[in-house]
Amino acid sequence: MRTLSNESGFTLTELLIVLVIIVLLLSIATLVFVDWNTKYNVESEIKGLYADIMSSRAGALTRNRMHFFQIGAAGTSYTVIADTDPAAFGDGNANTGNDTVIMTKNLAYPLTSSIGIPVSINFDSRGIIASFNPGETEVICVNSNANPDYNCLVVSQSRVSMGKLLGGGCAVINCIAK
């Protein structure tokens, strides 16, 4: 019988080292994915909030009646209401029993505001925020430990802009509109 002295293959130690490297890389990739996913969800929530506020404004303009965008007391949901009672032009007050509730949404991340929670943004028939004084600016923020590109809204009487909160809490000076 002949024996070969030049056998090819991997030793058990080499295989274990490669396996440990693969597990470490997968662990790092999982942590990066979880962080990215959280940032994506926060951005998605603020963009949805922005779209619903702008939709409420457009509804007030097109239907020629007040619309109310109300963030609940816990900051975990919001409701859009069209002023439909009385039928002609409404009475200028949000009444969930008589007016039309257009949508209600629950939020994954709670909201805060520079004016406190609950928040009511009332759009008149011209699309102007009637619940704010001229020159008044408020901020609505999504509470999260993630560091997304967008996590706050700057709201003034005639404009709503998305922005990034730069530490220090939910305040007008901390939300940089983009």
C-alpha positions in Angstrom: 0.0 0.0 0.0 1.1 3.5 -0.7 0.5 6.4 1.7 0.3 10.0 0.4 2.1 12.5 2.5 0.8 15.5 0.6 -2.9 15.4 1.5 -5.1 18.5 0.8 -8.0 19.7 2.9 -8.9 21.9 5.9 -8.2 21.3 9.5 -10.9 21.5 12.1 -9.2 24.7 13.5 -9.3 26.4 10.2 -13.0 25.6 9.7 -13.8 26.8 13.2 -12.0 30.1 12.6 -13.9 30.7 9.3 -17.2 29.8 11.1 -16.5 32.3 13.9 -15.7 35.1 11.3 -19.0 34.4 9.5 -21.0 34.5 12.7 -19.3 37.9 13.7 -20.1 39.4 10.3 -23.7 38.2 10.4 -24.1 39.7 13.9 -22.7 43.1 12.8 -25.0 43.0 9.7 -28.0 42.2 11.9 -27.3 45.2 14.2 -26.8 47.5 11.3 -30.1 46.3 9.7 -32.1 46.8 12.9 -30.7 50.4 13.3 -31.4 51.2 9.6 -35.0 49.7 9.9 -35.7 51.9 13.0 -34.6 55.0 11.2 -36.7 54.0 8.2 -39.8 53.5 10.3 -39.4 56.9 12.1 -38.9 58.7 8.7 -41.9 56.8 7.3 -44.1 57.9 10.2 -43.1 61.6 9.9 -43.6 61.5 6.2 -47.0 59.9 6.6 -47.9 62.6 9.2 -46.8 65.3 6.8 -48.8 63.8 3.9 -51.9 63.6 6.1 -51.6 67.2 7.3 -51.2 68.4 3.7 -54.1 66.2 2.6 -56.2 67.8 5.4 -55.2 71.3 4.1 -56.1 70.3 0.5 -59.4 69.0 1.7 -60.2 72.3 3.3 -59.4 74.1 0.1 -61.2 71.8 -2.3 -64.3 71.4 -0.1 -64.4 75.0 1.0 -64.9 74.1 4.6 -62.8 73.8 7.8 -60.8 70.6 8.4 -59.3 69.7 11.8 -56.1 67.7 12.3 -56.1 66.6 15.9 -53.3 64.7 17.7 -54.6 62.8 20.7 -53.8 63.4 24.3 -51.2 60.6 24.5 -49.6 61.5 21.2 -50.1 58.0 19.9 -52.8 58.7 17.3 -54.3 61.5 15.2 -57.7 62.2 13.6 -58.7 64.3 10.6 -62.2 65.7 10.8 -64.2 67.7 8.1 -66.6 70.3 9.4 -69.8 69.1 7.8 -72.4 70.1 10.5 -74.4 72.2 9.8 -74.4 71.1 6.1 -73.8 74.3 4.3 -70.4 75.4 5.6 -70.1 73.9 9.1 -69.9 75.8 12.4 -66.1 76.1 12.7 -65.9 73.6 15.5 -64.7 70.0 15.5 -67.5 67.7 16.7 -66.7 64.0 16.2 -70.4 63.2 16.8 -71.8 65.3 14.0 -68.9 66.2 11.7 -67.3 63.7 9.3 -64.2 61.8 10.6 -62.1 61.4 7.5 -59.4 59.2 9.1 -57.9 58.1 12.4 -54.4 56.6 12.5 -52.4 55.0 15.4 -48.7 55.8 15.6 -45.8 53.4 16.3 -43.8 56.2 17.9 -45.4 58.8 20.2 -45.4 62.5 19.2 -44.5 65.5 21.2 -45.0 69.2 20.4 -43.4 72.5 21.4 -46.9 73.6 22.5 -47.7 70.3 24.3 -50.0 67.4 23.5 -52.9 67.3 22.4 -52.5 69.5 19.3 -55.3 70.8 17.0 -54.4 72.2 13.7 -57.5 73.8 12.2 -57.4 74.6 8.5 -59.9 77.2 7.2 -61.5 77.2 3.8 -58.4 79.0 2.4 -56.0 76.3 3.7 -54.6 78.7 6.3 -54.1 77.3 9.9 -56.7 79.2 11.8 -55.6 77.9 15.2 -52.2 79.7 15.0 -51.6 83.4 15.4 -49.7 85.2 12.6 -46.0 84.6 12.9 -46.5 81.7 15.3 -44.4 78.6 14.6 -44.7 75.2 16.3 -42.9 71.9 16.0 -44.2 68.4 16.1 -41.6 65.7 16.8 -41.4 61.9 16.7 -39.9 60.4 19.8 -37.2 57.9 19.0 -33.6 57.1 19.9 -32.9 56.6 16.2 -31.2 59.3 14.2 -33.2 59.6 11.0 -33.0 62.3 8.4 -36.5 63.5 9.2 -38.1 63.4 12.6 -39.9 66.7 13.1 -42.4 69.0 11.4 -42.2 72.8 11.5 -45.7 74.2 11.4 -46.6 77.8 10.8 -49.8 79.5 9.8 -49.2 79.0 6.1 -46.5 76.4 5.8 -45.6 72.9 7.0 -42.1 71.6 6.5 -40.3 68.4 7.4 -37.0 68.7 9.3 -34.4 67.1 11.5 -34.3 67.5 15.2 -30.8 68.4 16.4 -31.0 67.5 20.1 -32.2 69.6 23.0 -35.9 68.5 22.9 -38.9 69.3 20.7 -38.5 73.1 20.2 -38.6 75.4 17.2 -34.9 76.2 17.4 -33.9 72.5 17.5 -35.9 71.4 14.4 -34.0 72.4 11.2 -36.4 72.4 8.2 -35.0 70.7 5.1 
